[in-house]
Amino acid sequence: MRQRSLEQVEGIEERGEGEEDDRRGGNSAHGMSLLGINMDTSLRSKNTASNLNLLKKELEGHSTLDEQKAYTQLECNYLVSILKNRSVQANSVKDHMFEKIYAKARTTLKIQMKKLLLKKQFYIIDKQYKLAENEKQTSENLIKVLARCLKMYDASNELYKIIMLIEMRLEKLRELKNEMREKQPDHIKCKKSYQEMVHLSCRIHGQIRVLKDIEKCMSRPFIFNGLMYDGNHMHQQMKRKRLQ
């Protein structure tokens, strides 16, 4: 009985959420595979007051706008608020700055989507904001690009939360497996660890739904380290009340 239960627990990690995807002939390349993401720093934007001061100088022409660097999330919000207010926009942003702002916003979008492994999707989305050769850049178009940048920042923040929850869940799984390998496992402790793991699974599934609601191109299966975290196996695990 104990051996059977241990095999089931090990299966949560080794077969688990990825099993159904394999049966259907899917693979992580078609899902939201996140194997290349630096969890420590790449998903968190570094927003400081000094960024806004530098941005103001750029808009006023007192500092060169570096189109190769990305806007921070705070800067994107600041620009959107300015561009939406016509009177403030007239005093803060000159028309000749629009193309430079667009170029930097485009760089920001590209960088953020690349971090989210959405490089191919970027080139599709990018076409939506490109104007005709003789067409002048508009504040409306800039707002759209910057709003998309903000969506990607939000997606990155949600993704970071999900990865942290996955790490917590894996730790609980390790604790559970180690306890069940003992000669006399503490069944109360096992039950508690399992319940905590199921609770984390619920949170992961909920956060993935939030992530997919933020951006349409994030609607693919969520795959991390070869496991799918939003398939039927996750639902089945959440419904289990105890180890069988």
DAMO-V309266 format. One record per residue. N is the residue number from 1. RES is the residue in three letters. SS is DSSP state (helix for helix, strand for strand, loop for the rest). Layout:
N&RES&SS, N&RES&SS
This chain:
1&MET&loop, 2&ARG&helix, 3&GLN&helix, 4&ARG&helix, 5&SER&helix, 6&LEU&helix, 7&GLU&helix, 8&GLN&helix, 9&VAL&helix, 10&GLU&helix, 11&GLY&helix, 12&ILE&helix, 13&GLU&helix, 14&GLU&helix, 15&ARG&loop, 16&GLY&helix, 17&GLU&helix, 18&GLY&helix, 19&GLU&helix, 20&GLU&helix, 21&ASP&helix, 22&ASP&helix, 23&ARG&helix, 24&ARG&loop, 25&GLY&loop, 26&GLY&loop, 27&ASN&loop, 28&SER&helix, 29&ALA&helix, 30&HIS&helix, 31&GLY&loop, 32&MET&loop, 33&SER&loop, 34&LEU&loop, 35&LEU&loop, 36&GLY&loop, 37&ILE&loop, 38&ASN&loop, 39&MET&loop, 40&ASP&loop, 41&THR&loop, 42&SER&loop, 43&LEU&loop, 44&ARG&loop, 45&SER&loop, 46&LYS&loop, 47&ASN&loop, 48&THR&loop, 49&ALA&helix, 50&SER&helix, 51&ASN&helix, 52&LEU&helix, 53&ASN&helix, 54&LEU&helix, 55&LEU&helix, 56&LYS&helix, 57&LYS&helix, 58&GLU&helix, 59&LEU&helix, 60&GLU&helix, 61&GLY&loop, 62&HIS&loop, 63&SER&loop, 64&THR&loop, 65&LEU&loop, 66&ASP&loop, 67&GLU&loop, 68&GLN&loop, 69&LYS&loop, 70&ALA&loop, 71&TYR&loop, 72&THR&loop, 73&GLN&helix, 74&LEU&helix, 75&GLU&helix, 76&CYS&helix, 77&ASN&helix, 78&TYR&helix, 79&LEU&helix, 80&VAL&helix, 81&SER&helix, 82&ILE&helix, 83&LEU&helix, 84&LYS&helix, 85&ASN&loop, 86&ARG&helix, 87&SER&helix, 88&VAL&helix, 89&GLN&helix, 90&ALA&helix, 91&ASN&helix, 92&SER&helix, 93&VAL&loop, 94&LYS&loop, 95&ASP&helix, 96&HIS&helix, 97&MET&helix, 98&PHE&helix, 99&GLU&helix, 100&LYS&helix, 101&ILE&helix, 102&TYR&helix, 103&ALA&helix, 104&LYS&helix, 105&ALA&helix, 106&ARG&helix, 107&THR&helix, 108&THR&helix, 109&LEU&helix, 110&LYS&helix, 111&ILE&helix, 112&GLN&helix, 113&MET&helix, 114&LYS&helix, 115&LYS&helix, 116&LEU&loop, 117&LEU&loop, 118&LEU&loop, 119&LYS&helix, 120&LYS&helix, 121&GLN&helix, 122&PHE&helix, 123&TYR&helix, 124&ILE&helix, 125&ILE&helix, 126&ASP&helix, 127&LYS&helix, 128&GLN&helix, 129&TYR&helix, 130&LYS&loop, 131&LEU&loop, 132&ALA&loop, 133&GLU&loop, 134&ASN&loop, 135&GLU&loop, 136&LYS&loop, 137&GLN&loop, 138&THR&loop, 139&SER&helix, 140&GLU&helix, 141&ASN&helix, 142&LEU&helix, 143&ILE&helix, 144&LYS&helix, 145&VAL&helix, 146&LEU&helix, 147&ALA&helix, 148&ARG&helix, 149&CYS&helix, 150&LEU&helix, 151&LYS&helix, 152&MET&helix, 153&TYR&helix, 154&ASP&helix, 155&ALA&helix, 156&SER&helix, 157&ASN&helix, 158&GLU&helix, 159&LEU&helix, 160&TYR&helix, 161&LYS&helix, 162&ILE&helix, 163&ILE&helix, 164&MET&helix, 165&LEU&helix, 166&ILE&helix, 167&GLU&helix, 168&MET&helix, 169&ARG&helix, 170&LEU&helix, 171&GLU&helix, 172&LYS&helix, 173&LEU&helix, 174&ARG&helix, 175&GLU&helix, 176&LEU&helix, 177&LYS&helix, 178&ASN&helix, 179&GLU&helix, 180&MET&helix, 181&ARG&loop, 182&GLU&loop, 183&LYS&loop, 184&GLN&loop, 185&PRO&loop, 186&ASP&loop, 187&HIS&helix, 188&ILE&helix, 189&LYS&helix, 190&CYS&helix, 191&LYS&helix, 192&LYS&helix, 193&SER&helix, 194&TYR&helix, 195&GLN&helix, 196&GLU&helix, 197&MET&helix, 198&VAL&helix, 199&HIS&helix, 200&LEU&helix, 201&SER&helix, 202&CYS&helix, 203&ARG&helix, 204&ILE&helix, 205&HIS&helix, 206&GLY&helix, 207&GLN&helix, 208&ILE&helix, 209&ARG&helix, 210&VAL&helix, 211&LEU&helix, 212&LYS&helix, 213&ASP&helix, 214&ILE&helix, 215&GLU&loop, 216&LYS&helix, 217&CYS&helix, 218&MET&helix, 219&SER&loop, 220&ARG&loop, 221&PRO&loop, 222&PHE&loop, 223&ILE&strand, 224&PHE&strand, 225&ASN&loop, 226&GLY&loop, 227&LEU&strand, 228&MET&strand, 229&TYR&loop, 230&ASP&loop, 231&GLY&loop, 232&ASN&helix, 233&HIS&helix, 234&MET&helix, 235&HIS&helix, 236&GLN&helix, 237&GLN&helix, 238&MET&helix, 239&LYS&helix, 240&ARG&loop, 241&LYS&loop, 242&ARG&loop, 243&LEU&loop, 244&GLN&loop
